[in-house]
């Protein structure tokens, strides 16, 4: 049995290194576990064993240019540390309102619900309007003081939400959104935003792609200004720069591009230590990009799709799940 002494009495779980560094600079005691994942991208299949799930995630994350075995060890280490959290008197979860954070939150809560935490209190710090990485170290203490205890309702809601998110049928998310609950106040909005990552019925673009094309069409043609411009179009910012570069690259490196990108290498994995180097890339919208914004053609018909959204694999250029901006719900032409 682990001894709960003063040195390991509290564990803070963050989903970003920036927030973790701010925490380390604050006066709040405790150990820190950074949950380095991005469940908004890649396969999140609910029908896999725990071991298979970790391997599938490591395989996807290694596609960003890292060693599969190093990523797998890092993923395994995260889960080992989470399983070992029973030695702490308190686990503090720090998550903001964006869908990036909320998907990690429901996964972590679902995992914690499996552990014997009878001697461990779990609390939650939730914020909206700003990412936790945007707070100063002095602002962390008031947030910490406002944390609230996680109870049965939060575990139940998170478990149900994770099952819906990782389901192969996105209707499960829509059904979940009809449930009434108060324990996780930002979860519904995050999942509603997630549904907008499905290709739109009008033009086959998801909302992020649409925002990117609109921004470039308005004259924003450099990477960092474009990243900031598109991020500001979101009520709750969820974008990481690497993911955004991959989104732009996908719209440029395809059979029928919506963007034209000029730079020293493929944008999918620009390796740079200095933001100024990002000026080496210039982005322009193509005639097809303008056609898409005018809803005169369809991105999926032109280029097909191979993308995971939670547990749903969208593949090909035929009958796939779409988001109807008119109704705010999902449609499948074959159903």
Legacy VTK file of the C-alpha trace (Angstrom):
# vtk DataFile Version 3.0
C-alpha trace
ASCII
DATASET POLYDATA
POINTS 335 float
0.000 0.000 0.000
1.274 3.475 -0.870
1.834 5.868 1.961
0.150 9.242 1.553
2.839 11.500 2.964
3.327 15.238 2.652
5.545 14.861 -0.413
2.947 13.156 -2.557
-0.293 14.400 -1.053
-1.548 16.068 -4.240
-1.403 15.321 -7.966
-2.298 17.953 -10.567
-3.319 16.718 -14.028
-3.041 19.178 -16.925
-3.441 18.571 -20.643
-0.813 21.109 -21.721
2.840 21.741 -20.992
2.245 25.505 -20.872
-0.297 25.179 -18.050
2.005 22.770 -16.237
4.895 25.233 -16.379
2.675 27.977 -14.963
1.641 25.613 -12.184
5.280 24.858 -11.372
5.917 28.601 -11.085
3.003 29.053 -8.680
3.035 28.365 -4.946
0.586 25.483 -5.197
2.211 22.281 -3.913
1.979 18.858 -5.510
3.176 16.655 -8.344
2.164 17.269 -11.959
1.059 14.852 -14.661
0.822 16.353 -18.148
-1.660 14.413 -20.283
-0.029 14.668 -23.705
-2.755 13.524 -26.061
-5.102 14.887 -28.699
-8.256 12.803 -28.935
-9.712 15.183 -31.506
-7.459 13.536 -34.076
-6.782 9.963 -35.044
-8.630 6.779 -34.046
-10.396 6.753 -30.674
-12.064 3.375 -30.972
-14.226 2.273 -28.080
-14.194 -1.396 -29.082
-10.485 -1.961 -28.318
-8.855 -3.373 -25.226
-6.831 -0.936 -23.126
-3.577 -2.279 -24.573
-4.848 -2.113 -28.154
-6.146 1.399 -27.577
-2.765 2.632 -26.327
-0.991 1.036 -29.285
-3.422 2.575 -31.774
-2.906 5.997 -30.250
0.882 5.609 -30.255
0.780 4.578 -33.906
-1.246 7.651 -34.812
0.895 10.054 -32.774
4.047 8.633 -34.358
2.700 9.833 -37.728
3.788 13.332 -36.683
7.402 12.209 -37.102
8.218 10.598 -33.755
9.399 7.088 -32.955
6.487 4.700 -32.424
8.251 2.887 -29.593
9.195 6.127 -27.822
5.623 7.384 -28.143
4.215 4.063 -26.931
6.460 4.157 -23.852
5.377 7.740 -23.139
1.699 6.749 -23.497
2.186 3.712 -21.260
3.934 5.901 -18.678
0.964 8.307 -18.586
-1.434 5.489 -17.781
0.921 3.970 -15.206
1.100 7.306 -13.414
-2.670 7.687 -13.577
-3.199 4.188 -12.184
-0.723 5.036 -9.424
-2.727 8.135 -8.477
-4.421 6.223 -5.666
-1.399 7.047 -3.494
-2.362 10.729 -3.407
-4.736 12.340 -0.959
-6.096 14.587 -3.703
-6.096 14.603 -7.489
-6.779 18.014 -9.036
-7.939 18.046 -12.659
-7.273 21.296 -14.536
-9.216 21.665 -17.786
-10.683 24.538 -19.751
-13.885 24.609 -21.791
-12.570 23.855 -25.287
-13.257 20.526 -26.953
-9.538 19.639 -26.853
-9.570 19.769 -23.053
-13.052 18.379 -22.564
-12.356 15.180 -24.515
-9.274 14.563 -22.385
-11.233 15.352 -19.228
-13.936 12.769 -19.915
-11.309 10.154 -20.733
-9.335 10.809 -17.550
-12.518 10.760 -15.453
-13.619 7.522 -17.099
-10.243 5.989 -16.238
-10.333 7.294 -12.668
-13.798 5.807 -12.193
-12.209 2.375 -12.539
-9.763 2.914 -9.662
-10.220 2.396 -5.949
-10.194 6.026 -4.847
-11.911 5.636 -1.487
-8.980 7.384 0.255
-8.413 9.928 -2.522
-10.423 13.077 -3.228
-10.750 14.140 -6.866
-11.416 17.809 -7.576
-11.875 19.822 -10.742
-10.807 23.283 -11.872
-12.812 24.383 -14.923
-12.470 27.691 -16.756
-14.060 29.194 -19.866
-13.076 32.020 -22.163
-9.339 31.461 -21.722
-7.032 28.518 -21.977
-5.286 27.502 -18.769
-1.969 28.206 -20.462
-2.985 31.875 -20.730
-3.196 32.405 -16.956
-0.321 33.760 -14.905
1.174 31.842 -11.999
-0.402 34.314 -9.555
-3.851 33.614 -11.043
-3.545 29.889 -10.394
-4.163 30.117 -6.641
-7.659 31.653 -6.935
-8.537 29.003 -9.522
-7.209 26.330 -7.196
-9.220 27.699 -4.277
-12.371 27.505 -6.408
-11.973 23.836 -7.301
-14.946 21.599 -6.614
-15.210 17.966 -5.714
-15.907 15.354 -8.365
-18.759 13.045 -7.415
-20.806 10.195 -8.804
-22.612 12.376 -11.334
-19.386 13.611 -12.926
-18.022 10.073 -13.223
-21.295 8.837 -14.707
-21.557 11.694 -17.213
-17.913 11.387 -18.254
-18.185 7.622 -18.733
-21.299 7.973 -20.873
-19.780 10.838 -22.847
-16.554 8.929 -23.525
-18.506 5.896 -24.729
-20.473 8.153 -27.091
-17.346 9.945 -28.325
-15.510 6.672 -28.984
-18.523 4.968 -30.583
-18.486 4.087 -34.283
-21.966 5.666 -34.522
-21.983 9.469 -34.047
-25.701 9.315 -33.283
-24.560 8.252 -29.807
-23.151 11.752 -29.276
-26.430 13.317 -30.369
-28.319 11.072 -27.962
-25.920 11.980 -25.168
-26.478 15.688 -25.841
-30.157 15.231 -24.993
-29.236 14.180 -21.443
-29.693 16.715 -18.667
-26.787 17.184 -16.245
-24.907 19.947 -14.451
-21.684 18.310 -13.290
-19.547 19.110 -16.348
-20.882 22.477 -17.534
-18.741 22.877 -20.668
-19.035 19.370 -22.052
-22.159 19.788 -24.186
-20.828 22.835 -26.017
-17.546 21.040 -26.669
-19.273 17.989 -28.156
-21.558 20.190 -30.250
-18.435 21.861 -31.645
-16.936 18.429 -32.286
-19.907 17.551 -34.503
-19.067 20.564 -36.663
-15.807 18.839 -37.590
-17.898 16.542 -39.775
-18.027 17.595 -43.449
-20.819 20.071 -44.069
-23.685 19.042 -46.321
-23.273 22.294 -48.273
-19.660 21.923 -49.411
-17.914 19.023 -47.634
-15.768 21.307 -45.483
-15.600 20.968 -41.734
-15.818 24.172 -39.722
-12.059 24.448 -39.182
-11.397 24.127 -42.916
-14.094 26.687 -43.635
-12.583 29.144 -41.163
-9.137 28.629 -42.692
-10.353 29.246 -46.250
-12.321 32.328 -45.205
-9.287 33.761 -43.435
-6.963 33.208 -46.391
-9.587 34.630 -48.753
-9.693 37.749 -46.572
-5.967 38.298 -47.169
-4.238 36.557 -44.248
-1.395 34.717 -45.981
1.245 33.973 -43.315
1.181 31.050 -40.927
1.219 32.618 -37.491
-1.222 35.462 -38.329
-3.457 32.846 -39.958
-3.263 30.601 -36.899
-4.223 33.507 -34.635
-6.989 34.688 -36.965
-8.625 31.261 -37.184
-8.206 30.650 -33.444
-10.008 33.919 -32.728
-12.979 32.698 -34.773
-13.611 29.974 -32.189
-15.609 30.695 -29.054
-13.292 28.371 -27.153
-9.874 28.073 -28.753
-8.779 24.479 -29.219
-6.161 24.625 -31.950
-2.574 23.513 -31.625
-0.247 24.857 -34.290
0.976 21.446 -35.484
-2.594 20.259 -35.998
-3.447 23.456 -37.848
-0.440 23.115 -40.161
-1.619 19.577 -40.952
-5.104 20.921 -41.758
-3.642 23.474 -44.178
-1.334 20.882 -45.718
-4.268 18.549 -46.359
-6.095 21.250 -48.296
-2.998 21.968 -50.400
-1.446 18.530 -51.007
-4.329 16.745 -52.711
-5.701 16.057 -56.175
-7.787 19.246 -56.227
-6.247 21.815 -53.846
-8.222 24.536 -52.117
-5.018 26.223 -50.968
-1.647 26.873 -52.522
1.244 26.825 -50.046
4.753 27.954 -50.930
7.592 27.220 -48.533
10.810 25.294 -47.942
9.072 21.949 -47.221
5.732 20.228 -46.702
3.802 22.122 -44.088
2.553 18.999 -42.331
5.612 18.908 -40.072
7.504 22.222 -40.256
10.423 21.841 -37.867
11.287 25.240 -36.448
12.471 26.625 -33.147
11.717 30.240 -34.020
8.339 31.725 -34.875
10.037 34.091 -37.357
10.947 31.087 -39.522
7.247 30.509 -40.143
7.334 33.569 -42.396
9.013 31.329 -44.973
5.592 29.922 -45.860
2.965 31.822 -47.863
-0.632 30.663 -48.310
-3.098 31.577 -51.065
-6.585 30.371 -51.892
-7.187 28.606 -55.208
-10.165 29.010 -57.554
-11.542 25.763 -56.075
-11.247 27.290 -52.600
-13.451 30.185 -53.701
-15.925 27.742 -55.259
-16.108 25.849 -51.978
-16.817 28.996 -49.974
-19.623 29.796 -52.391
-21.034 26.249 -51.960
-20.662 25.612 -55.696
-18.763 22.328 -55.305
-17.994 19.680 -52.706
-14.633 19.013 -51.070
-15.352 15.335 -50.417
-16.541 14.725 -53.984
-13.298 16.260 -55.258
-10.759 14.753 -52.864
-12.409 12.134 -50.678
-11.641 11.831 -46.977
-9.671 9.609 -44.622
-10.211 10.997 -41.141
-11.161 9.729 -37.696
-13.549 11.738 -35.541
-13.549 9.960 -32.208
-14.612 6.393 -32.972
-15.966 7.214 -36.437
-13.783 6.603 -39.487
-14.789 8.779 -42.426
-13.352 7.205 -45.578
-13.746 7.671 -49.325
-15.787 10.090 -51.380
-19.181 8.441 -51.246
-21.894 8.237 -48.627
-20.501 9.455 -45.292
-21.750 11.259 -42.219
-22.252 14.989 -42.748
-23.111 17.971 -40.579
-26.191 19.946 -41.589
-25.612 23.581 -40.692
-29.321 24.305 -41.109
-30.531 21.817 -38.513
-27.357 21.620 -36.408
-27.448 17.812 -36.619
-25.808 14.947 -38.475
-27.049 13.335 -41.652
-26.129 10.123 -43.418
-27.527 9.747 -46.953
-27.863 5.987 -46.617
-29.784 6.083 -43.323
LINES 1 336
335 0 1 2 3 4 5 6 7 8 9 10 11 12 13 14 15 16 17 18 19 20 21 22 23 24 25 26 27 28 29 30 31 32 33 34 35 36 37 38 39 40 41 42 43 44 45 46 47 48 49 50 51 52 53 54 55 56 57 58 59 60 61 62 63 64 65 66 67 68 69 70 71 72 73 74 75 76 77 78 79 80 81 82 83 84 85 86 87 88 89 90 91 92 93 94 95 96 97 98 99 100 101 102 103 104 105 106 107 108 109 110 111 112 113 114 115 116 117 118 119 120 121 122 123 124 125 126 127 128 129 130 131 132 133 134 135 136 137 138 139 140 141 142 143 144 145 146 147 148 149 150 151 152 153 154 155 156 157 158 159 160 161 162 163 164 165 166 167 168 169 170 171 172 173 174 175 176 177 178 179 180 181 182 183 184 185 186 187 188 189 190 191 192 193 194 195 196 197 198 199 200 201 202 203 204 205 206 207 208 209 210 211 212 213 214 215 216 217 218 219 220 221 222 223 224 225 226 227 228 229 230 231 232 233 234 235 236 237 238 239 240 241 242 243 244 245 246 247 248 249 250 251 252 253 254 255 256 257 258 259 260 261 262 263 264 265 266 267 268 269 270 271 272 273 274 275 276 277 278 279 280 281 282 283 284 285 286 287 288 289 290 291 292 293 294 295 296 297 298 299 300 301 302 303 304 305 306 307 308 309 310 311 312 313 314 315 316 317 318 319 320 321 322 323 324 325 326 327 328 329 330 331 332 333 334
